[in-house]
Amino acid sequence: MPSSPYTDLDRPPLSQRSLERAMVTPDSLWTAIDVRGETASTNADAAAAAMKGEPEGLVVVAEQQTAGRGRRDRQWMSPPRAGLTLSVLLRPGPAVPTGAYGWLPLLAGVALLEAVQRVAEVEAALKWPNDLLVSTEKGDGKCAGILAEVAGDAVVVGIGLNVSTRAEELPETTGLPATSLKVAGAANADRDPLLRALLRGIAGWYGGWREAGGDAELCGLLAAYRRGCATIGREVRVLLPGGDEIRGEATSVDGDGQLVIRTADDLTHRVSAGDVLHVR
């Protein structure tokens, strides 16, 4: 019997040719899909391409990422072919004010949530601003993270999703425990249909958002995010970038993508960035 080109039969490689045939079409947002066996950071790769003038629609996917980053420069590690690690290059253009670009990671979150629910059939929700939570026997766990970065006049949105990572392979964390679709009992942990559903979802939401001039309420994105956000209605503790802290009830996400918090003294705060802890 000929030897397999990969060592773990439960984790087949992605086919760039098959993905491009399905996703890179005349009317599609996507212009190229670059599947790499290994890279340091897909966000860094896509950002470098953006600075060289690469057009909108590039997707960089890594079978293994050696120096992936989350928010606040946290590392995002995964065994080879156990997850989806990708970055997409977007150029919203003059029709969308730069102040609306903060919606892009939230838009990617909605697309990711929909793809996971549809393909993997697991209970999932969004934790503001950039995490995907899935339900396990031990409670909610972090299954994915999203990081958006500006590169010149472009925005690179990176997504890391744990798909077939086994319980013993998950890293130790100081916040929510890490988990994967497999650990959560996914009906389907095949990365190919997950990636296709995710890219179709991003393209659909992005097209509507850009057509609406970045107005998340007008294109339905705000309502979709609110429906999928587990942070709304929870007591939270938010660590702000400067080190200050806010405690209170997360009452909503506003039209600018900010988390609205009502504190015990009945004051309302709007937070555009911060680390959120759901208080049990």
Secondary structure, 3 states (H helix, E strand, C coil): CCCCCCCCCCCCCCCHHHHHHHHCCCCCCCCEEEEECCECCHHHHHHHHHHCCCCCCEEEEECCECCCECHHHCECCCCCCCEEEEEEEECCCCCCCHHHCCHHHHHHHHHHHHHHHHHHCCCEEEECCCEEEEEECCEEEEEEEEEEEEECCEEEEEEEEECCCCHHHCCCCCCCCECCCCCCCCCCCCHHHHHHHHHHHHHHHHHHHHHCCCCCCCCCHHHHHHHHECCCCCEEEEECCCCCEEEEEEEEECCCCCEEEECCCCCEEEECCCEEEECC
